[in-house]
């Protein structure tokens, strides 16, 4: 009986160790582990994203860290064929997957750029809004990334950040708000609770 209890304990310790390593070593979810981004997202649902982002037809939006398109595809549908959704990711495989999924659904308004959120390859005031879900904590310099997002969103536009408790790179709402306000973004509202939320901020 004692030996039987050792294995689960060792496994639990290993899992905690991996989680702590991830917390202190921000990095993107590798394409080989894409099942994490393809699974259902409790508390940070697509409906809640739509409530926070309030996308309208014809808008130009940016998504950082699209994964395999869990949020990308519905957002592209919400803004319509006259809208533009730009996706940016470090990993070309994720972008290829997302674009392929978009084309299979008949969506031609999604484009992809491989790049770093800390140095966005876009002009200032280029987008009506931007969003990133379970991505900010994967970026080593979150403050710089938020300043870059504030730069590329037009005055009066909005940034929506989604976070889910349990994600190894989860960002607490209080920490997010502090960082966003340091970047010049003004808090507007939160959709969801402390364990899963979308925070909406207005660009200066």
Number of C-alpha atoms within 10 A of each C-alpha: 5 6 7 8 9 11 11 11 11 11 11 12 12 12 12 12 12 12 16 13 12 16 17 13 15 18 15 18 17 13 16 9 9 13 12 14 18 13 9 12 13 10 20 21 18 17 12 16 24 16 13 25 22 14 21 14 14 15 19 21 25 27 23 25 26 26 31 23 23 19 21 24 21 16 24 26 20 16 20 19 17 12 20 21 27 19 26 25 21 17 18 15 16 24 23 16 15 23 23 15 17 22 13 10 11 11 18 17 20 22 16 19 17 17 16 16 24 17 12 18 14 13 10 15 17 15 24 20 29 24 25 20 23 22 26 25 24 21 18 16 13 20 19 16 21 22 20 19 30 27 22 22 26 18 17 13 18 27 29 24 25 27 27 22 15 10 15 19 24 19 21 16 20 10 9 19 18 13 18 27 17 13 21 16 23 18 17 13 13 18 19 18 12 15 15 21 25 30 24 25 26 22 25 15
